[in-house]
Amino acid sequence: MRSTLTHDTDPLQLIRRRLGKSKSLHDSLSGRASPDGSESPELLQRERSIRTNRRQKFINCLLQEDINMPELRKLAWQGIPDELRPIVWPLLLGHMPSISGLRSSTLKRKREEYASLVEVTFARDRQLDQQIWHQIEIDVPRTRPGVRLWMHACTQRSLERILYVWAIRHPASGYVQGINDLATPFFQVFLSAYVDSEAEDFDPTILPPSVLNAIEADSYFCLSRLLDGIQDNYIAGQPGIHRSVKRMAELVARIDPPLAAHLASQNVEFMQFAFRWMNCLLMREISVRNTIRMWDTYLAEGADAFSQFHLYVCSAFLVKWSEKLRQMDFQGIIMFLQSLPTQSWTDHDIEMLLSEAFVLSSTWHNAQSHFSGR
């Protein structure tokens, strides 16, 4: 049986308990050796020291009565320690206030608000929107196939409620395939505050309903915050995605003309592969662990990062495979881009991608005249 930390539904209290475990710091760091054991003891020790120092900076920041949000964003850009992410993400998204004395009451109020939304939306005398509900019922069992956490009925029911309540409250877009993927990182991050084991392998039926309800509510509000910044991606015609894909094609033509020319010569259109990259924020291309690390940086960047900065990440991601792609024909290109060799990617690979995207953003973001789509 998987162990749980507590039945308390306040992640702030859970984090404080974790910070009080002197043993946990050493264990969490010493267990992160290189996958192939190739790193020297000296290098590993140096990396542990860096992690320890960064973790302490996070702790010092989080213990402030009124958190310095620019400082927290600066720290989060380079990645958030796993055990601190359940409190840092809600702070960065504005789901929790920076003033410590207001957090518990704010969480309580929002969780009660979500419970009321669910009660009203699923009231017995209220007809479900059959078109929306039917698509959600199809998509939820397909979400994260093969992952134990998402095979349980209780997590699938939670995801259904999150998606349906959001869709009903946002009639301009309703539910669009792909939004189901975007909810899962939040659920797993918030679940991790309550368990000592790997979230993806955890049996959620062990947890009491109050904890699952808190995780569901927090996931709903944080997903809503994320989607607020990219709602143009999901309204009729999905103009946000079309605009981003067009800008991406224009940017790639400037940063890698040979690749852009080769794609054009093979009649490969960016919409044929980049639509999914924008619609699902690369979640179909990289692991959830990689996605979570990437979102640390996106959330640190600010409200528009999931549209603006993501454009540069996708461009850097494509150019990364330039040499291989330029040796392929149309069929080879499409097949390769639909099944990219990212299964073994680590945090380091994601951080390299983010660094390359940051360089592109710094160079091109203010050169709006280069993009006809703006």
Wavefront OBJ file of the C-alpha trace (Angstrom):
o trace
v 0.000 0.000 0.000
v 1.237 3.462 -0.861
v 1.806 5.745 2.075
v 0.138 9.103 2.587
v 1.473 11.995 4.573
v -1.704 13.222 6.196
v -5.402 13.746 5.676
v -4.943 17.502 6.084
v -6.169 19.367 2.994
v -3.955 22.426 3.418
v -0.813 21.967 1.276
v 0.906 24.760 3.176
v 0.771 22.692 6.348
v 1.995 19.650 4.441
v 4.950 21.564 3.041
v 5.834 22.886 6.483
v 5.865 19.338 7.828
v 8.116 18.257 4.990
v 10.480 21.141 5.603
v 10.697 20.001 9.190
v 11.950 16.558 8.195
v 15.712 16.924 8.305
v 16.088 13.463 6.812
v 13.987 14.224 3.734
v 16.369 16.798 2.298
v 19.339 14.452 2.289
v 17.285 11.536 0.966
v 15.666 13.493 -1.839
v 18.991 14.819 -3.042
v 21.162 11.765 -2.542
v 18.720 9.635 -4.514
v 19.160 11.635 -7.717
v 22.240 10.105 -9.277
v 22.725 10.064 -13.025
v 20.672 7.342 -14.774
v 23.739 5.526 -16.103
v 25.914 6.172 -13.065
v 28.425 8.011 -15.251
v 28.785 11.149 -13.144
v 31.718 11.358 -10.783
v 31.148 11.535 -6.994
v 32.638 15.038 -7.022
v 30.209 16.221 -9.685
v 27.261 14.616 -7.914
v 28.270 16.268 -4.656
v 28.509 19.635 -6.395
v 25.059 19.180 -7.935
v 23.611 18.255 -4.539
v 25.153 21.350 -3.020
v 23.616 23.519 -5.752
v 20.201 21.901 -5.226
v 20.457 22.380 -1.482
v 21.295 26.059 -1.880
v 18.488 26.635 -4.397
v 16.002 24.792 -2.203
v 16.968 26.951 0.761
v 16.425 30.086 -1.322
v 12.920 28.863 -2.152
v 12.228 28.141 1.507
v 13.451 31.568 2.597
v 11.228 33.172 -0.027
v 8.162 31.093 0.873
v 8.505 31.811 4.592
v 8.084 35.564 4.045
v 4.867 37.058 5.422
v 4.290 38.689 2.034
v 6.180 36.748 -0.612
v 8.385 38.700 -2.996
v 6.782 37.430 -6.215
v 9.489 38.712 -8.618
v 12.043 36.844 -6.513
v 9.905 33.679 -6.539
v 9.470 33.891 -10.324
v 13.212 34.294 -10.786
v 13.853 31.181 -8.704
v 11.090 29.170 -10.390
v 12.369 29.892 -13.911
v 15.218 27.440 -13.329
v 12.942 24.750 -11.912
v 11.086 24.159 -8.663
v 11.969 21.417 -6.143
v 9.341 18.673 -6.417
v 8.234 18.928 -2.798
v 7.686 22.701 -3.048
v 5.845 22.765 -6.368
v 2.343 22.218 -4.844
v 2.627 25.585 -3.108
v 4.706 27.488 -5.703
v 2.452 26.785 -8.691
v -0.723 28.168 -7.031
v 1.218 31.246 -5.953
v 2.556 31.874 -9.465
v -0.921 31.408 -10.944
v -2.576 33.691 -8.408
v -4.691 30.846 -7.028
v -3.243 31.642 -3.592
v -2.342 35.123 -2.316
v 1.237 36.100 -1.548
v 0.246 37.210 1.976
v 0.595 34.198 4.264
v -2.251 35.122 6.599
v -4.794 35.008 3.759
v -3.876 31.693 2.160
v -5.780 29.154 4.244
v -9.018 31.144 4.149
v -8.631 31.741 0.400
v -8.143 28.043 -0.299
v -11.137 27.151 1.867
v -13.348 29.687 0.101
v -12.315 28.606 -3.393
v -12.774 24.922 -2.632
v -16.253 25.627 -1.307
v -16.961 27.694 -4.429
v -15.921 24.798 -6.663
v -18.076 22.354 -4.693
v -21.037 24.686 -5.271
v -20.245 24.901 -8.983
v -20.218 21.119 -9.243
v -23.476 20.837 -7.308
v -25.242 23.371 -9.523
v -23.766 22.095 -12.792
v -24.691 18.482 -12.096
v -28.020 19.164 -10.358
v -30.553 16.407 -11.035
v -33.067 18.802 -12.545
v -30.487 20.259 -14.934
v -29.955 18.772 -18.372
v -26.361 18.068 -19.347
v -25.083 19.510 -22.603
v -24.996 16.184 -24.401
v -22.529 17.235 -27.097
v -19.956 18.451 -24.566
v -20.534 15.598 -22.133
v -20.304 12.959 -24.867
v -16.901 14.230 -26.036
v -15.584 14.397 -22.458
v -16.776 10.835 -21.812
v -14.844 9.716 -24.894
v -11.654 11.626 -24.081
v -11.258 10.993 -20.348
v -10.581 7.215 -20.586
v -8.008 7.987 -23.302
v -6.156 10.463 -21.078
v -2.694 9.241 -20.057
v -3.316 5.649 -21.237
v -1.470 3.010 -19.241
v -0.761 5.318 -16.276
v -2.188 3.756 -13.101
v -3.364 6.996 -11.546
v -5.603 7.764 -14.518
v -7.014 4.240 -14.765
v -8.943 4.652 -11.495
v -12.616 5.565 -11.671
v -12.292 8.289 -9.017
v -9.623 10.222 -10.949
v -11.561 9.843 -14.189
v -14.702 11.187 -12.498
v -12.673 14.120 -11.116
v -11.335 14.916 -14.575
v -14.837 14.727 -16.069
v -16.142 17.223 -13.529
v -13.204 19.615 -14.001
v -13.620 19.616 -17.784
v -17.399 19.853 -17.831
v -17.650 22.644 -15.248
v -14.996 24.619 -17.129
v -16.750 24.088 -20.473
v -20.157 25.176 -19.150
v -18.639 28.295 -17.598
v -16.849 29.153 -20.866
v -19.542 28.845 -23.553
v -17.471 30.713 -26.151
v -15.185 27.721 -26.386
v -16.893 24.857 -24.595
v -14.831 21.697 -24.363
v -12.133 21.089 -26.968
v -10.039 17.937 -27.245
v -6.622 18.566 -25.732
v -7.852 20.425 -22.660
v -8.092 17.050 -20.914
v -4.306 16.674 -21.229
v -3.683 20.112 -19.729
v -5.512 19.241 -16.503
v -3.319 16.247 -15.633
v -0.087 18.026 -14.575
v -2.028 20.105 -12.051
v -3.757 17.068 -10.580
v -0.484 15.159 -10.257
v 1.409 18.089 -8.741
v -1.287 18.738 -6.141
v -1.623 15.021 -5.392
v 2.120 14.901 -4.704
v 1.593 17.161 -1.678
v -0.348 14.399 0.046
v 1.663 11.271 -0.797
v 5.202 10.027 -0.356
v 5.209 7.846 -3.477
v 5.257 8.561 -7.208
v 1.976 10.272 -8.111
v 1.531 8.389 -11.396
v 1.635 5.023 -9.590
v -0.498 6.058 -6.628
v -3.837 4.459 -5.780
v -6.090 7.470 -5.091
v -8.782 5.337 -3.462
v -6.574 5.309 -0.349
v -7.167 9.021 0.168
v -10.287 10.324 1.918
v -12.841 12.184 -0.226
v -11.951 15.527 1.398
v -8.391 15.320 0.058
v -9.472 14.251 -3.433
v -12.022 17.075 -3.470
v -9.318 19.597 -2.514
v -6.992 18.325 -5.266
v -9.828 18.490 -7.796
v -10.813 22.031 -6.829
v -7.242 23.345 -6.888
v -6.689 21.658 -10.270
v -9.843 23.263 -11.667
v -8.901 26.791 -10.637
v -5.296 26.502 -11.822
v -6.364 24.989 -15.146
v -8.802 27.887 -15.508
v -5.995 30.383 -14.904
v -3.852 28.716 -17.551
v -6.677 28.582 -20.103
v -7.566 32.238 -19.517
v -4.304 33.119 -21.266
v -4.863 30.873 -24.289
v -8.638 30.847 -24.700
v -8.231 31.991 -28.318
v -6.820 28.516 -28.914
v -10.191 26.943 -28.145
v -12.929 29.305 -29.358
v -14.625 28.681 -32.716
v -12.062 28.260 -35.463
v -9.219 28.167 -32.911
v -7.696 31.451 -34.176
v -5.038 31.518 -31.455
v -3.521 28.286 -32.707
v -3.630 29.368 -36.348
v -1.941 32.658 -35.428
v 0.778 30.910 -33.398
v 1.494 28.322 -36.097
v 1.789 31.067 -38.722
v 4.213 33.027 -36.533
v 6.195 29.868 -35.863
v 6.581 29.207 -39.602
v 7.785 32.777 -40.129
v 10.247 32.538 -37.245
v 11.704 29.205 -38.392
v 12.175 30.675 -41.878
v 14.434 33.305 -40.286
v 16.377 31.202 -37.784
v 16.820 28.089 -39.961
v 16.263 28.944 -43.656
v 17.557 25.547 -44.935
v 15.032 23.662 -42.788
v 12.169 25.952 -43.791
v 13.120 25.561 -47.455
v 13.283 21.770 -47.173
v 9.887 21.548 -45.476
v 8.430 23.715 -48.233
v 10.068 21.596 -50.955
v 8.445 18.491 -49.450
v 5.061 20.238 -49.204
v 5.064 19.924 -45.424
v 2.792 22.525 -43.867
v 3.394 23.603 -40.283
v -0.267 23.002 -39.423
v 0.277 19.300 -40.106
v 2.444 18.905 -37.006
v 2.499 22.181 -35.053
v -1.271 22.339 -34.530
v -0.971 19.587 -31.927
v 2.088 21.263 -30.386
v 0.007 24.377 -29.737
v -3.261 22.637 -28.883
v -1.728 20.293 -26.290
v 1.321 22.426 -25.351
v 3.723 19.643 -26.439
v 2.237 17.208 -23.909
v 1.897 14.524 -26.610
v 5.578 14.973 -27.498
v 7.232 14.853 -24.055
v 6.574 13.111 -20.745
v 4.424 14.611 -17.999
v 7.537 14.928 -15.834
v 9.184 16.943 -18.627
v 5.985 18.964 -19.032
v 5.883 19.794 -15.334
v 9.474 21.015 -15.444
v 8.681 23.093 -18.536
v 5.636 24.611 -16.859
v 7.809 25.757 -13.936
v 9.441 28.130 -16.404
v 6.209 29.038 -18.200
v 4.530 29.987 -14.915
v 7.605 31.974 -13.900
v 7.520 33.813 -17.242
v 4.031 35.130 -16.605
v 0.446 35.027 -17.802
v 1.096 34.985 -21.554
v 3.903 32.403 -21.549
v 1.613 29.568 -22.673
v 1.010 31.475 -25.901
v 3.998 33.811 -26.377
v 6.946 31.928 -24.880
v 5.524 28.596 -26.044
v 5.905 29.803 -29.636
v 9.671 30.079 -29.121
v 9.838 26.719 -27.348
v 8.075 25.042 -30.290
v 10.390 26.760 -32.766
v 13.498 25.687 -30.843
v 12.001 22.192 -30.536
v 11.583 21.881 -34.312
v 15.009 23.305 -35.143
v 16.559 20.798 -32.729
v 15.755 18.056 -35.266
v 16.788 20.120 -38.299
v 19.672 17.964 -39.487
v 17.600 14.772 -39.424
v 14.533 16.363 -40.965
v 16.511 17.747 -43.904
v 17.407 14.172 -44.873
v 13.770 13.015 -45.003
v 10.952 13.132 -47.521
v 7.368 14.150 -46.773
v 6.286 10.835 -45.296
v 9.444 10.486 -43.222
v 9.117 14.012 -41.842
v 5.487 13.568 -40.794
v 6.114 10.157 -39.224
v 9.187 11.417 -37.359
v 7.418 14.498 -35.997
v 4.485 12.370 -34.838
v 6.757 10.061 -32.843
v 9.771 12.044 -31.676
v 12.574 10.288 -29.745
v 12.032 12.144 -26.475
v 11.183 9.170 -24.232
v 14.513 9.348 -22.414
v 14.568 13.132 -22.039
v 15.632 14.407 -18.627
v 15.237 17.766 -16.906
v 18.553 18.723 -18.497
v 17.123 18.239 -22.015
v 14.117 20.403 -21.156
v 16.331 23.075 -19.612
v 18.472 23.194 -22.765
v 15.311 23.616 -24.847
v 14.056 26.386 -22.562
v 17.407 28.172 -22.742
v 17.346 28.045 -26.548
v 13.772 29.358 -26.529
v 14.776 32.187 -24.205
v 17.504 33.265 -26.636
v 14.963 33.274 -29.482
v 12.476 35.208 -27.377
v 15.074 37.788 -26.367
v 16.117 38.239 -29.991
v 12.767 38.248 -31.748
v 9.962 39.052 -29.308
v 10.136 42.823 -29.755
v 10.738 42.610 -33.499
v 7.006 42.456 -34.184
v 7.385 43.760 -37.715
v 8.975 40.428 -38.621
v 5.699 38.652 -37.970
v 2.815 39.321 -40.299
v 0.500 37.429 -37.973
v 0.621 40.097 -35.258
l 1 2 3 4 5 6 7 8 9 10 11 12 13 14 15 16 17 18 19 20 21 22 23 24 25 26 27 28 29 30 31 32 33 34 35 36 37 38 39 40 41 42 43 44 45 46 47 48 49 50 51 52 53 54 55 56 57 58 59 60 61 62 63 64 65 66 67 68 69 70 71 72 73 74 75 76 77 78 79 80 81 82 83 84 85 86 87 88 89 90 91 92 93 94 95 96 97 98 99 100 101 102 103 104 105 106 107 108 109 110 111 112 113 114 115 116 117 118 119 120 121 122 123 124 125 126 127 128 129 130 131 132 133 134 135 136 137 138 139 140 141 142 143 144 145 146 147 148 149 150 151 152 153 154 155 156 157 158 159 160 161 162 163 164 165 166 167 168 169 170 171 172 173 174 175 176 177 178 179 180 181 182 183 184 185 186 187 188 189 190 191 192 193 194 195 196 197 198 199 200 201 202 203 204 205 206 207 208 209 210 211 212 213 214 215 216 217 218 219 220 221 222 223 224 225 226 227 228 229 230 231 232 233 234 235 236 237 238 239 240 241 242 243 244 245 246 247 248 249 250 251 252 253 254 255 256 257 258 259 260 261 262 263 264 265 266 267 268 269 270 271 272 273 274 275 276 277 278 279 280 281 282 283 284 285 286 287 288 289 290 291 292 293 294 295 296 297 298 299 300 301 302 303 304 305 306 307 308 309 310 311 312 313 314 315 316 317 318 319 320 321 322 323 324 325 326 327 328 329 330 331 332 333 334 335 336 337 338 339 340 341 342 343 344 345 346 347 348 349 350 351 352 353 354 355 356 357 358 359 360 361 362 363 364 365 366 367 368 369 370 371 372 373 374
